[in-house]
């Protein structure tokens, strides 16, 4: 039995054609699965019984197994999903005015070993399949429908567990299904953001195949500090990364979002802010300053409010679009990987 969510529409069309079925039927199947949220082929009423039987014999439509969920006082909800092989991934549903943003994972664990990231402590297990990525969106949509929530799931950010561009081919396949307005998840490209630690070759390829937004995790203004925080900088140092950002193909009005986690005594000085301005001056950039989200597994600390404000003011004085990104869900397991870590500690006690 095959997981049908792992098939692109083209792949399903080809499979149907090999069975002697006209390939346009793939469009009907996709519409039932993604737009109508159907899990059983028996419910696909505009498809003949013989074809439905064939689908039942060869495919299944999965749902993720929800292990646990936490809800913050600000209504942010964090979901821990258990996969078929016993691994876990996290998704975070964030309320924003009249809609929701969903932060999704792309890998089980992460191989990039960023020093500030809790996910990295668990090491890298494997890439997620197309089904496991798509299901995070599909299942949360079903959750909202069941709870009769009137807000729309509008924004998707690939900022959960894993490095999206290290799972590049799968991400590209998933993006096609996400943005298919007729037979897929019907999401706007401009409302999808893909975050990367800076995998330069994949960044170049990505800009040629999608108009989704790019976010780059920067976090330092010199190679020594960035390499200490993010080992990927040893492969693609700042000069290469910034050149890739300068040449990244995007719509004329788009900007690359640079994420800068402010860590006390590491990268939060006035000189850091001034260097950041100089570095990003040639790039169409907006900057998210993220005060470090402290947790028990690191000695890193959040800077003082005064230091954070001063850093921001330097950027604003140079006419950058810059904000201090307010953390959501601070009273639950907010840091990525924290809910999984809590479960593992509980199970080992």
N, C-alpha and C positions, 0 to 999 in steps of 0.2 A: 504493500500500500504506500502510495506516494503522498506527501504533503503538497497539496495543490497551491499553497501560498508561496512555495519555492519556485513556481513556474512564472515566467514572464508571459505576457499575452501572446508574444510571437512563438514561444516554446509550446504553449498549450495549443495554439493553432496548428503547429506542426504535428503534435501528437494526435490531435483529432483527425487531421488529414491522413495520417498513417493508418487510422482505423476506418478510413472510408467516410469520414464525416466532414461536411463542409466547414472550413476553418472559421467562418464568421461566427460560429457557435461559441467560440472562445469569448467574444465580446459579451454575449448573453450571460455566460457563466461568471465573468468578472463583475458584471453589473449586479448580479445577485449577491456575490460575496462581499464586494467592497461598498456598493451604494446602498444595498438593502440589508446588509448584515446577516445574511442567511448562512447557517452552518450545516444544513442538511440538503443533499441533492434532491430529496423527495419534494422539497418545497419549491423547486424551480419549475413552476407550472407551465412556462412557455417552451419547455424542452420535452420532447417525446419520452415515453416510458422506457423504450429500448435504450435510448442514449443515457437516461438517468441511471439505469441499471449498470451500464458500462462504467459510468463515473463512480458509482458506489463500489463496484468491484475493484477499481484501480486507485481511487483517491479518497482522502479525507480532508475536512476543513477544520483545522485545529484552533484551540484557544489556549492561552497561557494559563498556567496554574498559579493563582495568587496565593503566595505563602503568608504574607502579612501586609498591613497597610497602617501608616501613621498619618494623623491629621494635625496640622499646626493651628494655633489660635488665629492665624491670618488666613486659614482655609486652604493653605498649601497642603497637598496630599502626596505622600511618597509610597510607592508600590514596590514590593519585593516579589518578583516572579521566579518560580522554580521551573527550570527547563527539564526536558525529558531525560537528560543525562545526569540530573542531580545538581547542576550548576545553577547559579542565581544571577539575575540582573535586576537593575533598578530603573524605575521611571518616576518622574516627578511632574505632577499636575499643578500648575500655578495659575490662580485667578488673576486676571488683569482687566479691570473695569468691566466691559461688556463681553469679554471672551476669555478663553483659556489658552495658555501656552503649555505645551507638553515637552519636557526634556527627556530624550530617549537615549538608550545605550546602543552601541554598535559592536562591542566585543564583550566576552567574559573576561574580566580583568583588563590589564593593559601592560604592554611591553616597554612603554616609553620611560618609565621609572622617574617621573617628575617628583622632586623631593617634597613638594607641598601637597601631593595628591594621595589621599587615603586608598584609592583604588589600586595604585601601583604597589602597595604593600602586599597585596594578595597575589602578585605576579600575573602573568598572562596565561590564560587557559586555552582560548580558541576564539576565532571570529564567530560572530552571530550569522545565522543563515538569513536569507531574505525574509522567510516566514517569521523568524523570531524578532526581526526589526519591525516589519509591517504589523505584526500582531500587537505590539505595544500601542500603536495608534488605533488599530481596529478595536482592540479590547477596551481601551479607555473610552472610545466613542460609545461602545455598547454600555459601559458603566454609567456614562452620563445620561444616556437614554433611559436606562432602568431607574435612575434616580430622578428622572424628569427634570433635569437641569436645563434651563432654557438658554444658558450661555453656549456659544459655539466654540468648538475646538478649532482655533484659527491658526495658531503659530506652532511650528515644530522646530525644536533646536536639537541638533546632534551634539549634546554637551554632557551626556551621561557617561556611563562606564565605557572606557576604550577610546582609541584614536580612530575616528571615522575613516580617514584617508589611508590607514593601514588595511582597511577592508574595502578598498576602492571599488572593485568590480561589483560587489554586492550593493554598495551604496548607490552606484549609478543605476542598477536594476531597480532598486527600491524607489529612487527618485522618479522614475518613469511611472510607476504605479501610483505613487503619491500625488503626482501632478496631472494624471489623466482625468480630465473633467467629465468625460463621457462614460468611462468604464472603470475608473480607478477610485482613489480616495478624494479626488476633487479638491486638492489643496493648491493654493497659489504659490508659485515659485518665490515670489517676493516675501512670503511669510515663512519661508524655510531657511534656517541658518545652519551651516556646517562649520563646526569649530575644529581647528587643527593645531597641533603643537608646532607645526612647521615642516611638513613633509613636502619639500620643494618640488620634486618631479610630479607628484600627484596633484599639487596645487595647479600647476600649469595645465594638466589634462582636464581638471575639473572645470575650469573656466570656459573650456571649449564645448562642454556638453550640457551645461545648465546655467540658468540665471538665478539660482539660489544664492543667498548671501553667504559670504565668507567671513569667518571670525578667526583671528590668529591669536593664540596664546603667547604673549610676548614676555612680559614679566621681568625684563631687565634691559639695561641700556648699554651693557658692555659684554663681550664674549665670556670673560672669566666668570662673572656672576651668573649669566644665563646658562653656561655649561654646568655650573654647580647645581643650579636649580633644575635644569632640563638637559639631560645628556644628549638629546637630539641635536643640540647646538654644536656638538662635536662633529656631527655629520654635515649639518647645514648651518654654518655660522651666520651671524646677523647680516653680513653683507649679502650672502646668497639669498637669505630669506627676504630681505627688503627689496632686492632686485626682482624676486618672484612676485612680490606684492605690487611693485610698480608696473609690471607687465601683465598682471592678472586681468583676463578678459571679463568685463562686466558692463552692465547697462550704464549709459552716460551719467545718470543721477545717483548711481549706487556708490557706496563707500565701503571699504573694508573696516570691520570692527576689530580693534586691537584690545584684547583683554589684558589687563595689567593688575595682577594680584599684589597688593601692597603688604609687605612683610616688614615688621619693625626691625630697623637696623641693617636690613639687607638691600633694599631697593627703593627706599622711601625718602631720600634726601632731596633738597632743592636742586642739587646738581643733577640727580637722576631725572628730575622733571624737566630741567632745561635740556639735557641730552635727548630725552624723549621727543621734545618739540623739534629739535634739529633733525633727528632721525626720520620723523614722520612728515616733515614739511613737504617733501616732493611727492607724497602719496595721498590719494583721496581717502582720508582716514577719519574715523570717529573712535573715541577712546572710552572704554568702560573701566573705571577704577574699581577694584574689588578688594575691600579690606579683608585680610586673611581670615578665614573661618576656622577658628581655633578648635582643636580636638585633642584627645588624650594621647595620640600616637606621634606627637611631634613637639619640638621645643620652639617652633616658630610662633610668633605673637603678632597680634593686630597692632598697627601703629595707633598713636593717640588721635583723637578727633581733630585736634589742632594741626597735627602733621598731615593728616589726610586732606583737610581743608586747604592747607597751604599748597600741597602738591596739585590739587585741582585748580586752584586759582592761577598758578603759573601756566597751566594749559589753556585756561580760558583767556588769560591775558594775551596769549599768542593766537587767539581766534580759532582754537580747535573746538569741535563739537565733543564735549566730554561730560561724563556724569559719574557720580559715585553710585555704583549699582547696589541697591539695597538688597540684602540677603533675605530670601523668603524661607519660611519654615525653620527659623533659628531655634525654636523650642522643641523640634523633633530632630531626627538623625539627618541633619541637613547636608553635611559634607558627603559628596558622592562616594559610595562604598561603605558608609557608616552603618546603614541599616543591615547590610549583609554582614558586616563585622560583628554587630550586636548578636545576630542570629548564630553565627559560628561560635562566639564566646559562650552563648547560652547552651548550645548543643554539646560543647566540650566540658561543661561543668557537671 
